[in-house]
Amino acid sequence: MSRVVAVCTVHQLRPDAGSVGITAIDKRAVEGPVRIGPYGVYADVQADRKHHGGLDKALYAYAQEDAEHWAAELGRELPPGWFGENLRVEGIDVNAALVGEQWRIGATAIVEVTMPRTPCQTFARWVGGDDERGWVKRFSQARRLGPYLRVVKSGRVQAGDEIVVVHRPAGAPSILDIYQGP
């Protein structure tokens, strides 16, 4: 069964050396049901709205299986939210998701895959700066990106909710098919 491991929202805004000066990448799991709507998880924040958030990037999903891969590679625990994701999921191959694919999460929420995450320097700094030189390229080459999602139908989601693929558009590319890389 595919399911939500955790729903994550911004824990705190942090200073960042990028052009915006702050980042909202520090996301952590929250307890209980959380409302998701057209702009994502209620009470979440995106500091750089030019590159994150909006209707087509309302949510970011990352697979527990991919997080475990990186935990082994980096030699540290990577809890839900560590990748800046809103949804830590398991049992669904998020990287094989097709653009336009729709998932029902829990009883009511429906989301649609829009595009892959493109790793950025803010993410590289979050991961470890000089300790992880070449992180953007390394993350990209591993092709464990995770998709951005549009909210088609608002609802409440929580850890443990089942994820059901309700639509896969015939002939659509996967998120990895369209990924351009750094």
CORVEN-V497013 format. One record per backbone hydrogen bond with DSSP energy under -1.0 kcal/mol. NH is the residue of the N-H (numbers start at 1). CO is the residue of the C=O. Records with the same first field share a line. If there is no record, write none. Layout:
NH=CO ; CO
//
This chain:
3=90
4=161
5=88
6=88
8=86
9=28
11=26
14=23
16=21
23=14
27=25
28=9
30=7
34=157
36=155
37=40
40=37
42=35
44=41
51=48
52=48
59=149
61=147
62=87
64=89
67=63
68=64
69=65
70=66
71=67
72=68
73=69
74=70
75=71
76=71
82=79
84=81
86=60
87=60
88=6
89=62
90=3
94=92
96=93
99=173
100=113
101=98
102=167
103=111
104=164
105=109
106=162
109=105
110=153
111=103
112=150
113=101
114=148
117=146
124=120
125=121
126=122
127=123
128=124
129=124
131=128
132=129
135=132
138=134
139=135
140=136
141=137
142=138
143=140
148=115
149=59
150=112
152=110
153=110
155=36
157=34
160=4
161=158
163=2
164=104
166=102
167=102
172=169
175=97
178=174
//
